[in-house]
């Protein structure tokens, strides 16, 4: 993934990919909850119409309502997938377990792929039928492609950091009060190197001949 310059050191307005990945998990959780509420409301309304004998006089209307109920149930089930992926991502971030980031990565890969296909279809529709409504739809899809792909690349970067052993070392430095290059110096006090730390604050060169920590400057 060299052409994407991964892993990133930061993403969006966040100073670290860890913080950006946390924001991505919250984004997935909020989106999932919104979809669950909308799908549940749609199912309730469809059930009410199906049970009302005055609103379904023909067999065609009944079949349409049953199909709507089935689709709302399917949407409700699918809406739980981002919720599960977001919860796994939060646990993986704070426990430094890389495998728990995979559900989010896989799900958002599929999501971005579907959004790209949808954008191509909407673009073709815009060419065949120029209309400001179609243009707004295209802009809406492109916006979500940008947001979802940014979240995906940020989480992939954090996944690569955990797999390379950089995040556990960062956690050790935070507990010791050491300052990392990509973190805010105001949030972490600078300490004087001692024999227990055995590392220099100015570089990754070990003081007493030990191996340097596995993180990028």
C-alpha positions, 0 to 999 in steps of 0.5 A: 500500500505504498501508493497510499502512503500507509500507514498514516501518522494522522488522519483528518483533524486528529493528531494520531490514527488511534484518535481518528480510528476512535472517531471512525468507530463512533461514526459507524455506531451513530450511523448504525443506530440511525438506520436501526431506528428508521428501519424499525419505524418503517416496519411498524408502519408497514405492520399497521397498514397490513393489519388495517383491512381498509388499506389493503383491499386488493391482493396486490396491495397486500403483497406490496405491504408484505414485501415492504415488511420483509425489506424493513426486517432485512434492513434492520438486520443489516443495520446491526452489522456496523454496530457490531463492527464499531463495537469490535473496533473500539475494543480493538483500539483500547486493547490493541487487538488487531483482529478486532479491527478486521470486521470494520475494515471488511465492512467498509471495503464493501461499503465503499465499493458499493458507493463507488458503483452507485456513483458511477450509475448516478453519473451515467444517469446525470449524463442521460438526464441532466437535472439538479436533483440527480447532481445533488444525489451524485454530490451526496454519494461522493461525500459519503465515499470520501468520508467512508474511505477516509475512515477505512484508510485511517483504521487500516493504518492503525491496524498496521501499527498494531500489527507492527508493534508500534501501538503497544510501545506508544502505550508504554511511553504514555505510561512513562510520561515520554513524549512521542513525535506525533503527539501534543507536547502539552499533554505529556510532560518531558522526563529526563532519561534514566537508566530505567528508560534506556532511550534518548529523547532526541532520537531512537538510538539506544543509550546502553546498546539495546534495540530501539523501540519499533515506532516511526519518527 
